[in-house]
Amino acid sequence: MIKCSLKADKFIQTSFRNLLLKEFSELGDTNLFNIALATGEALQNIVRYGYNFLEGMSVEMILVQAEETFVVEILDTAPPCPTESFMQQHFTPSDHGGMGLGIIKKLTQTFEITPLIKGNRTKLIFALESR
């Protein structure tokens, strides 16, 4: 298990990918790619929609590798997410994105966002492919 804090800025996806490669390289290319892509999309959504690109924000993360799964928990201090409407949205690709939720849902075994009193807990569970 690894606990860490990442600066919530436009480079958060790269920061997470670097951490993942450093600490969990034994997971294999396919697992690393899927975890980095889906988690990066979730982190980008937090920066963009939760924090509205405010400077000085961060997220706390817990990463747990088990026998057949990899769990990512992200804690933010953004306003609570309206999960009923947010999780049901379907976007079409545009110049501004719009495919993030679909990518996350496709690559994870479980994807949930739980609003908290101050912030949100995002949990992604990945089924690991044999390495």
N, C-alpha and C positions, 0 to 999 in steps of 0.2 A: 504494500500500500504506500502511495506517495501522496502527501498533502503539499499544496503549493498555492501561491498567489500569482496571478498574472495581471499585468497592467492592461486595462481595457482600452486599447487604442486601435488604430487601423492596422497595426502589425500583430494583433492578437493571434490570428491564425498561424502565422509564421512562428511566433513564440511557442504556441502549443505544439506544433509539428516538431520543432527542435527538441522540446522536452520529451516528447514521445519517442523520437528516434534515439535520444541519448539514454533513456531509462528502460525502454522496452524493445530494443532492436531485435531480440530473439523471437518476436511475434511473427515475423515474416512479412514480406512486401504487401501481400493482399490485405492482411489484417491491419497493418499499419496504414495503408492507403485508406481503407474504409473508415477506420477510427479517426484519422486526421481530417478526412473530408467531412464526415457528418458532424463531428465535434466542432470543427472550424466553422461550419455553417451556423451551429447553435451559438457559438461565441460571437460571431459576426452579428447575429440577430440581437444579442444582448447589447452589444456596443451601439448598433444602429437604432434599434427601436426602444430598448429599455433605458439606455443612458443618453440617447440622442447625441452621441459623440461628445459628451461632456468630458473635459480633461480632468485628470487626477482620479479617475475611477479605477476599480480593480474587481476581479472575481477571485473567489477562493475555489480551489478544485481538489477533489479526492479521486485518485485513480487506483483501481483495484483489479489486479489480474488474478483470475481463478483458473481452474482446470480447463473449462470449456467456454468461459465468458470473460469479458472485459467490461468493467463498469466505470463510467465517468459521471461524477456528480459535480455540478457547478452551482455555487451559491453567489448570488448577486444582491445588490442593494437597490435595484431599480424598483419603480412602482410595481405593485403586484400585477401580474399578467392576467388579462381576462381570458382564461384558458378555454372556456366554452366556445367563444367565438374564434379565438386565435388558432386553436388546434384544428378547427374544422375548415379553415380557409383553404381554397385551392387557387393557386396562382398560375398564370401562363407566363412563359418566358418573355422578358422585355429587355430593353437596354439597361434597365435598372435592377435586373435580377428577377426574382420571383419563383425560383425553383428550390430554394433552400429547405423548406419544410418537407417537400416531396422526397428530396435526397435523404434527409435525416430519417424519415419514416421507412424508406426502402432499405437503408443500410443497417438499421438497428432492429434488435429483437424487441426492445421496449424503449419508448420515448415518452417521457412525461414531464410536465412542468407543474410544480406545485407552488401556488402563491403563498407567501409567508406574511407575517405582520409587517416586516421590513424587508422586502425583496422577494426572491423566488429561488426555488431549488429545481434545477433541471437535471434529470437523470436519463442517461443513455446506457443501454445494455446491449453489447454486441456478442453475437454467437461467434466464437473463434473458429476459423477454418483450420483443419489440421495442418501442421507446419512441417 
